[in-house]
Amino acid sequence: MYYENKKDRNKSKFAVIIFLSLIVILLCIVIIKLDYSKEDSVTISSEYEASKLSTNNEENMEKEPQKIVEDVVKCVVGISKLEQSGNSIFLADVQQKLGLGSGVILSENGYILTNQHVAGNKYGNCYVTLEDGTTHNGTVVWADINLDLAIVKISGIKLNYINLGDSDNIYLAEDVYAIGNPIGIEFQRTVTKGIVSGINRTIKLVDTENYMEDLIQTDATINEGNSGGPLINRNGELIGINTVKISDAEGIGFAVPINIIKPILEKLMSNGKFEEAYLGIYGYDKEVIPYLNSNLNITSGVYIATILPDGPLFNKEIIVSDIISKIDDTEINKMNDLREYIYTKSPGDKVNLKIKRGNQEIEKEITLGYKN
């Protein structure tokens, strides 16, 4: 009797153990399933967030150029030599009638950069129309016909102005935007997109013996009224001023690099005026020399083509065909290098020129003149 009871009790214990084991197994299965479910949820959530982030990034990439260009457009102005009457000027000869062109604001107090052929010569007047439609009297405070650049001043405070880029650091196939007034007020602030197609380009101006050097070539569409408008990079920084296009070819336009005017703007902003120092020569980059004389082979420096009689180099034993290789401690390989350095100086300052003449090297100290 005792044995039988003990046997029954053992069976009961065994059954309890089996039951508890099954419960533990079931709990483990449930926990594992929950973990898998959680991992799937995390994975799905992560994939969703990644997808959402990717979509947002794509939207931001699409919106970013739009926002940048919209900000720059506020800095672009129309420039006319004659005051507009308010009537439609959607005419074929609008540029000839009004001298209409473009410009871009460089400072909040009203310095504006444009082409010389748009604004005219120093001390001349023009009319400047801002993005808000208001028209202001402008005075040309500096101009250079050889660079085809001019700086106009209008009265103003807290104006929208563009940030300057570095035209020495542009590269081929870089995205750029050209902004300007291609026909008239009906198409003002037109934006075209392109790339930098070439750097340090030299072109001969039609019906003249003059050359424009060190230009930025772009395939962004540039029409006549775009003259003086900005060429900007993808960051909205000004890298050049649109100036000319090849009339008998599509997709070939040119802009003057912005670095050339930085010393001028700095003096205007700090002193309220710019007194231009004067060396009194016309010179050419080595890229232009083959146009002038195919027998000349110049690998560096600037070739002196003309010495002006009112300049400080006249009667200083420097002659046409001499090559300026250095000014003070700055090496010179482009005419714009020489201009940019002279712009940092003032009339009456002394500079040292290093000249190459055949196998000779000549050094001359020159006192810079004043350019009217």
VORO-993067 format. One line per 10 residues: number of its first residue (from 1); for each residue x, y, z of C-alpha. Coordinates in steps of 0.02 Angstrom, whole numbers, plus 50000, padded with zeros to 5 digits. Example, Ala and Ser with C-alpha at 12.3 -4.5 7.8 and 13.67 -1.06 7.14 Angstrom:
BEGIN
1) 50615 49775 50390 | 50684 49947 50357 $
END
This chain:
BEGIN
1) 50000 50000 50000 | 50138 50120 50045 | 50235 50075 49887 | 50085 50109 49777 | 50058 50282 49855 | 50239 50326 49832 | 50232 50273 49652 | 50079 50383 49624 | 50165 50530 49705 | 50316 50509 49589 $
11) 50201 50508 49440 | 50120 50669 49500 | 50289 50754 49523 | 50343 50701 49349 | 50183 50771 49274 | 50210 50937 49362 | 50388 50947 49296 | 50329 50912 49118 | 50194 51044 49135 | 50315 51175 49201 $
21) 50439 51134 49064 | 50306 51159 48932 | 50260 51328 49007 | 50444 51382 49005 | 50461 51327 48823 | 50303 51421 48775 | 50365 51578 48865 | 50531 51566 48773 | 50442 51552 48607 | 50334 51702 48646 $
31) 50486 51805 48699 | 50582 51758 48542 | 50434 51804 48432 | 50418 51971 48521 | 50603 52006 48494 | 50590 51965 48310 | 50437 52073 48297 | 50529 52216 48383 | 50679 52195 48267 | 50565 52195 48116 $
41) 50480 52351 48183 | 50648 52436 48211 | 50706 52385 48038 | 50548 52448 47956 | 50557 52607 48059 | 50740 52632 48014 | 50704 52600 47831 | 50560 52724 47840 | 50667 52855 47926 | 50808 52826 47801 $
51) 50685 52841 47659 | 50610 52997 47736 | 50784 53072 47763 | 50832 53032 47585 | 50673 53113 47520 | 50704 53267 47629 | 50884 53278 47568 | 50826 53267 47388 | 50698 53403 47421 | 50831 53510 47506 $
61) 50949 53484 47359 | 50811 53539 47242 | 50762 53688 47349 | 50938 53746 47390 | 50986 53814 47216 | 50814 53894 47204 | 50835 53983 47371 | 51013 54036 47328 | 50962 54108 47160 | 50810 54194 47237 $
71) 50924 54282 47362 | 51044 54338 47225 | 50902 54401 47113 | 50862 54529 47248 | 51036 54602 47220 | 51020 54618 47030 | 50973 54789 46959 | 50927 54863 46790 | 51036 55004 46725 | 50986 55129 46592 $
81) 51070 55284 46525 | 50900 55363 46494 | 50756 55373 46616 | 50617 55250 46575 | 50448 55328 46537 | 50346 55187 46615 | 50279 55131 46446 | 50320 54960 46377 | 50495 54950 46307 | 50472 54779 46229 $
91) 50555 54838 46069 | 50688 54767 45956 | 50805 54915 45983 | 50776 54937 46169 | 50960 54925 46214 | 51005 55059 46087 | 50864 55174 46145 | 50892 55160 46331 | 51065 55084 46349 | 50977 54952 46453 $
101) 51086 54828 46545 | 51111 54744 46712 | 51211 54766 46870 | 51233 54689 47041 | 51239 54770 47213 | 51406 54748 47303 | 51368 54834 47468 | 51221 54881 47577 | 51260 55067 47553 | 51238 55063 47365 $
111) 51395 55018 47268 | 51345 54928 47107 | 51455 54836 46982 | 51414 54832 46797 | 51496 54849 46625 | 51575 55011 46569 | 51479 55001 46405 | 51318 54995 46508 | 51349 55133 46636 | 51470 55245 46541 $
121) 51629 55332 46595 | 51684 55396 46765 | 51581 55542 46833 | 51438 55500 46713 | 51259 55471 46768 | 51136 55330 46742 | 50971 55264 46811 | 50966 55111 46923 | 50806 55010 46948 | 50803 54898 47103 $
131) 50712 54734 47127 | 50569 54825 47215 | 50537 54929 47058 | 50606 55094 47125 | 50724 55194 47013 | 50874 55290 47081 | 50999 55412 47009 | 51171 55332 46994 | 51344 55408 46977 | 51489 55314 46899 $
141) 51630 55323 47026 | 51752 55213 46930 | 51762 55141 46755 | 51888 55053 46645 | 51853 55034 46460 | 51987 54900 46439 | 51909 54789 46572 | 51732 54843 46523 | 51690 54867 46708 | 51614 55012 46803 $
151) 51559 55044 46982 | 51403 55149 47008 | 51349 55228 47173 | 51169 55260 47224 | 51103 55326 47389 | 51042 55184 47496 | 51056 55093 47660 | 51024 54912 47706 | 51016 54858 47524 | 51025 54674 47480 $
161) 51201 54639 47416 | 51292 54491 47342 | 51437 54396 47421 | 51600 54395 47323 | 51676 54229 47271 | 51855 54189 47219 | 51876 54190 47030 | 52051 54118 47048 | 51979 53956 47115 | 51847 53915 46985 $
171) 51862 53754 46886 | 51805 53681 46721 | 51627 53609 46717 | 51581 53701 46878 | 51395 53744 46884 | 51359 53929 46861 | 51208 54042 46842 | 51195 54202 46739 | 51065 54331 46790 | 51013 54488 46699 $
181) 50889 54583 46590 | 50906 54500 46419 | 50778 54606 46324 | 50695 54733 46436 | 50591 54756 46592 | 50468 54621 46536 | 50607 54490 46555 | 50706 54569 46695 | 50811 54458 46808 | 50808 54309 46692 $
191) 50909 54162 46759 | 51006 54043 46646 | 51111 53896 46701 | 51271 53828 46628 | 51448 53776 46669 | 51620 53854 46664 | 51673 53807 46488 | 51845 53887 46491 | 51964 53988 46600 | 52088 54128 46556 $
201) 52011 54155 46385 | 52069 54294 46270 | 51957 54369 46135 | 51983 54505 46005 | 51846 54635 46005 | 51756 54657 45840 | 51811 54803 45730 | 51950 54853 45851 | 52129 54808 45888 | 52089 54779 46071 $
211) 52088 54615 46164 | 51999 54561 46322 | 52100 54440 46425 | 52083 54320 46571 | 51896 54296 46541 | 51783 54159 46607 | 51696 54066 46467 | 51523 53994 46501 | 51382 53912 46404 | 51250 53995 46516 $
221) 51146 54098 46395 | 51203 54280 46390 | 51106 54404 46285 | 51135 54589 46257 | 51038 54651 46408 | 51129 54526 46520 | 51282 54638 46507 | 51339 54690 46680 | 51239 54555 46769 | 51316 54428 46887 $
231) 51389 54258 46849 | 51374 54160 47012 | 51430 53990 47075 | 51320 53861 47161 | 51345 53950 47328 | 51272 54111 47259 | 51442 54198 47260 | 51489 54322 47125 | 51632 54254 47018 | 51613 54363 46863 $
241) 51521 54501 46771 | 51439 54450 46608 | 51510 54554 46469 | 51506 54485 46291 | 51451 54337 46188 | 51507 54268 46022 | 51369 54327 45905 | 51395 54193 45772 | 51401 54046 45893 | 51281 53972 46019 $
251) 51327 53939 46200 | 51486 54043 46206 | 51482 54191 46325 | 51612 54276 46432 | 51625 54358 46603 | 51758 54468 46681 | 51828 54382 46838 | 51778 54466 47000 | 51945 54468 47091 | 52005 54615 46986 $
261) 51889 54738 47073 | 51914 54681 47253 | 52052 54807 47293 | 51945 54947 47220 | 51792 54899 47320 | 51895 54886 47479 | 51957 55064 47459 | 51785 55131 47415 | 51710 55048 47568 | 51847 55107 47687 $
271) 51883 55281 47615 | 51727 55324 47516 | 51836 55355 47363 | 51961 55270 47249 | 52109 55365 47180 | 52178 55256 47043 | 52366 55237 47027 | 52433 55239 46850 | 52575 55146 46765 | 52537 55210 46591 $
281) 52556 55056 46481 | 52454 54937 46378 | 52516 54759 46393 | 52467 54585 46339 | 52466 54412 46416 | 52573 54279 46336 | 52414 54203 46261 | 52387 54361 46155 | 52563 54369 46083 | 52533 54242 45943 $
291) 52397 54359 45876 | 52522 54502 45873 | 52682 54419 45818 | 52696 54234 45781 | 52886 54244 45795 | 52879 54293 45979 | 52885 54155 46109 | 52844 54217 46284 | 52824 54091 46425 | 52793 54213 46568 $
301) 52768 54395 46610 | 52670 54535 46525 | 52723 54603 46356 | 52729 54794 46346 | 52637 54843 46186 | 52616 55032 46215 | 52696 55159 46331 | 52584 55311 46354 | 52669 55483 46348 | 52576 55544 46503 $
311) 52627 55392 46607 | 52771 55369 46730 | 52862 55242 46618 | 52884 55365 46476 | 53069 55413 46452 | 53122 55289 46587 | 53227 55184 46467 | 53088 55055 46459 | 53035 55012 46282 | 52896 54924 46187 $
321) 52928 54734 46183 | 53001 54734 46358 | 52922 54604 46471 | 52869 54642 46650 | 52905 54486 46752 | 52886 54557 46928 | 52818 54707 47020 | 52895 54722 47193 | 52892 54541 47254 | 52739 54489 47152 $
331) 52762 54383 46996 | 52663 54444 46846 | 52596 54326 46713 | 52434 54411 46663 | 52388 54591 46630 | 52253 54574 46762 | 52387 54523 46889 | 52472 54689 46855 | 52309 54787 46863 | 52254 54704 47024 $
341) 52421 54746 47107 | 52419 54927 47048 | 52241 54946 47116 | 52309 54911 47291 | 52426 55060 47274 | 52397 55248 47277 | 52461 55385 47161 | 52637 55434 47216 | 52681 55261 47283 | 52845 55188 47224 $
351) 52857 55013 47147 | 53002 54910 47083 | 52984 54832 46911 | 53086 54685 46851 | 53100 54690 46662 | 53160 54557 46539 | 53238 54618 46376 | 53309 54476 46276 | 53441 54398 46390 | 53448 54552 46502 $
361) 53359 54583 46666 | 53329 54764 46712 | 53259 54836 46874 | 53177 55006 46884 | 53099 55102 47028 | 52943 55192 46967 | 52833 55322 47051 | 52652 55286 47005 | 52551 55423 46925 | 52368 55473 46947 $
371) 52235 55413 46826 | 52095 55536 46795 $
END
